[in-house]
Amino acid sequence: MSVIDGIKSFFAPSQNKCVVTLPHSVGLFEGGSVGEALGMPVKDRTAEQLHRSPVTDMLGFGDYQTPGGTLSVCSASSCGFAAFMRDNEVQGFAPQRFLALCNSWYLYKVKDEETPLRLMLPAALVAGCLFSALPHISVKDALPSIPDLVCDNCIAPASLFFGVSKYISAGFSPNEAVKKATELSSKIFAEIGLQVNQTGITASFKNILSTSFDAAEGGFSAMVLSAVNSGVFPDLSGYLVGALAGLHCTSDGIPSAWKSSVSGIDSVRCSGEIVNTLISHALEKRQ
């Protein structure tokens, strides 16, 4: 199997119906921002320290105060990606155009940054949500520079979160989405002969997702607090699990007091509305 064919298989939309509504898409952005805000005050604490004194409620931004109306790195990245897609939408958000835009975002917005994971992973979550509504595409035509893209050291965690977001958007439970995304990405990496380091940060993220989603019966709060208290990049893990938990639980499942304490929440909600509009356009083209 060639690189192109392998990535085509990975990006192929599932046959499941997209279940994302406005509350889901807004929940994706609100949940991520809330999770990042929960983790920001403890971003430098170890797992042992958090075990002794876990985060149980919103502490504000602690030593990392931000001016009113601003967003932290991950939240700002996801909002920026949504605006980038909206501003470049062409003819109802055609699938090839979508992937070309993803490629542009990666090449010009992410690749040369010092902390690409904090820009690429939020975009991967939003892209997975959007992609659940897109019809079949020709990746070969859309992404001519795929070999350069997949060889980057961000591809393993990015593909994981893209897949989880895509499957949750198709109606799978969070833990089912993790399992399916892991199986699919591992299979395709093997088929195209791509050597991906599955240890380190990628393995840590898988463990965080599984542990956090085991707490799904406790709702949004239980899932996101589990991620923050893991001690692995509390702000980034809080963002990632918070966004996926918000996508699953919808905006209504996120505590109102937490949402109202996040600076820039209006921009966050606006980004959710943008994604919902793009999904609606994609579904119209699919019919």
Secondary structure, 3 states (H helix, E strand, C coil): CCHHHHHHHHHCCCCCCCCCCHHHHHHHHHHHHHHHHHHHHHCCCCHHHHHHCCCCCCCCCCCCCCCCCCCCHHHHHHHHHHHHHHHCCCCCCCHHHHHHHHHHHHHHHHCCCCCCHHHHHHHHHHHHHHHCCCCCCCHHHHCCCHHHHHCCCCHHHHHHHHHHHHHHHCCCCHHHHHHHHHHHHHHHHHHCCCCCCCCCHHHHHHHHHHHHHCCHHHHHHHHHHHHHCCCCCHHHHHHHHHHHHHHHHCHHHCCHHHHHCCCCHHHHHHHHHHHHHHHHHHHHHHC
